[in-house]
Each structure stands twice: as C-alpha cells, then as structure tokens.
Amino acid sequence: MFTLSTQSATPLVVQIVEGFRALIQSGNLRPGAKAPSIRQFAHAHGVSVYTVVDAYDRLVALGFFTSRPHSGFFVRKRDTQVSPGAGAVVESANHNFDSMWYLRRVFENRALRMKPGCGWLPSDWLFEDGLRRSLRALASDNVDVGGYGEPKGFAPLRHVVRDLLAEQEIAVNAEQVLLTQGSSQALDLVARRLVRPGDAVLVDDPGYPNLLFSLRFLGAKLLGVPRTPQGYDLLALEALIQQHQPKVFFTQPRLQSPTGSVANLAHLHRVVQLAEQHGITVVENDIYADLDPEPRPSLASLDQFQRVVYISSFSKTISPNIRVGYLAAPPDLLEDFAQLKMIAGLTSSELNERLAYGSLVDGRWRKHLRGLRDRLAQAHQRTAQQLENAGFELFSEPKAGIFLWARHPDINNAAELAYQAAEQDILLGPGHLFGTELHPSPWLRFNVAFTEEPAVWAFLESQRKTG
C-alpha cells in the first residue's frame, strides 16, 4: 500500500492522509473500495490506533473516505477533483459523521484510566447510598413488574418533579411533565416534533455534541449562537434571527457544557423577548440545575411555558445508569411529545422511575446535594488554579457545575493533543467536538471532578513545552 517513516519530519497522521490521497487520486483505490480497519492499519504499520483515528477522521472530512456504521470506511465517490495540496478541502465532504463517530470511538472510551475530559461524575460523588436504599425498598415492596407503566411516567415521580420546579418558581402541573429515558431522549423527542429537514435551528456554539449530531441527522441547518462568559453574543443571535427566521433555539443557559458559563438575567430576558417577537420555541436544557448553589432564574421561570420547553435529568446527581429525565412543556406540545415517546419505545421504565422517586424522597437527598455542590466548588478552585499555573486561559469561572473551558497559547489544535493524551491513558475533551462545524479548535473541556491525577498535569506541561 504505502510505507510510513517514523524518522520523517512529517507527522505520521499527515503521512497516512497523503498516502491514501495518492492511492485514490492515482486510481489504485477505486470508489467503493473498503479501507483497512483502524486496528488492522495500526497493527500492520506499527502505529497507534489513535493516530489512525485522526488520519481517517481527516480523510472523511476531506471527502476521500466515507464512514458506514458497523461496516467501516470506504473510498468515497467524488464529484470534484482535489488538488494534492495538504490544505485542500472538498465542498461535498461529509461532515455529519464527526461527533457521533468520535464519541463512539474515542471520547466515551471509559477504558482510559484518567478522564479529565469526560462528561460524567465519579460514582462515589453520586447518590449511591440513597439509590441502594431505594433499591432495597423497591425489592421489599410487592411491586407489579408486569405491564408497561404509564405513558407519561410514574405519577408520584411526576408530582415530585412538579414540586421541585415550583421551588425554582416554575409553575407547572403534573400532567405537563413527561418522564423520559434521560435528557437525551427528551431532546430527541423535542427535536423530532419541532424540526423538519432544511429548517434553520439555533444552537449554542460550542454546544452539546449529541444534540448537534441529532439535529444534523434530522436535516437541520445549524445556526451557532456564540457563547460568552455572560451567556450569549446577543448581537449575533439577533442577526441570525433576522437573516434565517429560525423556529427553534436549543440552549443550555446554566452551567453550560462545555464552557461552564451561566447566562445572566439580562440575557435570559432578551432571549425570551426575541422568542416572543419572532415566534421561536426555546428548548431549555437545564440538566445541571441541581448542581447550582445559586437560586438563579431560568428561561422557563421567566416565560412560564408560553414559548419554552424545559428539560432536565437526575443523571448528574443520582446516577446516569437509571436513565431518568423529564421535560415540561405547554399542554398541547406535551401531548405530542408523549405520543412520540409511545411510538418510539412505548413507556419509559417504571422500575427506574421508582428508583429515582425513592432516592428523591430519601431524607438524605438534600444533604447529598449540598455536599456535592461544596465538593464541586472546591474542585473548581483547585482545577482553575492548576490550569492557570500551567499557562491556560479560562473562558469563565463559574465555581459550580462540572466543567471548565480553557485554552493554551502554545496549543493550536486540541484534537491532536487528545490523541496524544489517549496514548498516555488520558481522556481529553477537544474543542472541535463541541462546535457546529468541524474546525480545529485550541479549546479543551475539563471535568473538575477528574483532575486530581498528577499525570494529567505532567502530560499537559510536557506538551506545552514541546508545542
């Protein structure tokens, strides 16, 4: 096929890209031909799997390869010719594979021992004791395990959700609450109801990779609203609305992933005003609300379900494994979401919802939340100081939630750094994963709950010195 040289000044990733490019342009690899699997190529050439991942990633982005789920990589049929320059980009390149493919292959690789880029909390930070007590209580009850449960979810838990929302000054009745399999299903239901192919859809930029992939899959045109430490670039938001007339805005105002930023009250008011003026439905993803020590307003509390759909979850505080989330919405939309939920998978798991209910009515639940918030605040202070000591610039310092968003002047492409980190058993969160486009990014997402390992900082320091 072609040979690689570890002695060459040209990086191995570039050698692989250029090798396949030459084979394809010479006709030695024809359209439709299957490329070697990542592991086969890595083994045959004595290189890292992550080096091959990066090279195949670039070949897909350049339009030379296409990725087929469960089948592998194939030479793409090309409508335009590409010059042999390393910077050439094909207009017809398929960018839609990126986030989900990367998530499956690298980003959620829990086998890596150190995980400062992951999106979950350590198990011993969660409400393990409360969940075990709930599980024991459920096992001792004479629970009917037959049937499918209620379409909207376990009624007592929906009443608890109603009361929790009331504490945030969000007025809703239990019939306006739909329980889901985590916030991911809630977002999917909303997207499938509100978005049609070709629709212009506003999203946070950077934002949540799974949501961005889902919207692309539905054929939406993503309009990235730049995040700022105060919330949003409001001028950019208004310009996008004027130009594209979108009908939906998916956003995470509080403790946003990946930036950790919190939208201030003035920004929330302006988003609600713009939604009312232009007929936009705002989908508020508030999954980190329980991690926030401050009693902040939300878009839902300001709007009271005129134009806002509210989504949250117990995955970040009880356990991600029980997969219990919820959405609250205006009555007509709520019924549509419930219908879609039944069509897609009938009801959600009542057993899991009972486990969540038992945890929430446990007398130690609120104490757990207070302890978790304090622990995260301490981790934020420690991680922010370590990042600054290592020369990183922080996007914002929320002092709450899970994430810090940071970049270093000596690091231009965080994706390359992430592949090198994986070689050292370290999972990083490179910035391009969270963008609306596949542009290289210097930014990294850090999970403050996973930054205690000295080896993480030793790796970052060594890369900075050689960057």
Protein Blocks (a to p, Z undefined) as FASTA:
>chain_A
ZZcdfkbmbdfklmmmmmmmmmmmnopacghiacddfklmmmmnopafklmmmmmmmmmm
nopaccdehkbpcddddfbdcdfbfkbccfklcfklmmmmmmmmmmmmmkbmblckbcbd
cfklmckklmmmmmmmmmmpccdfehjbjfkbpfklmmmmmmmmmmnopacdfklpccde
hjklmmmmmmmmmpcghiacdddddddfklmmmmmmnopacddddddfklpafklmmmmm
mmnopabdcddfbopafklpacdfklmmmmmmmmmmnopacdddffkmmmpmbdcddfkl
mnnomlpccdddfklmmomklopacddddfklmmmmmmmmmmmnopadfklmmmmmmmmm
pmklmmmmmmmmmmmmmmmmmmmmmmmmnopacfbdnhgajbdcdddfklmblmlmmmmm
mmnopacddfklmpmbfcdcfbdcddfklmmbmklmmmmmmmmmmZZ
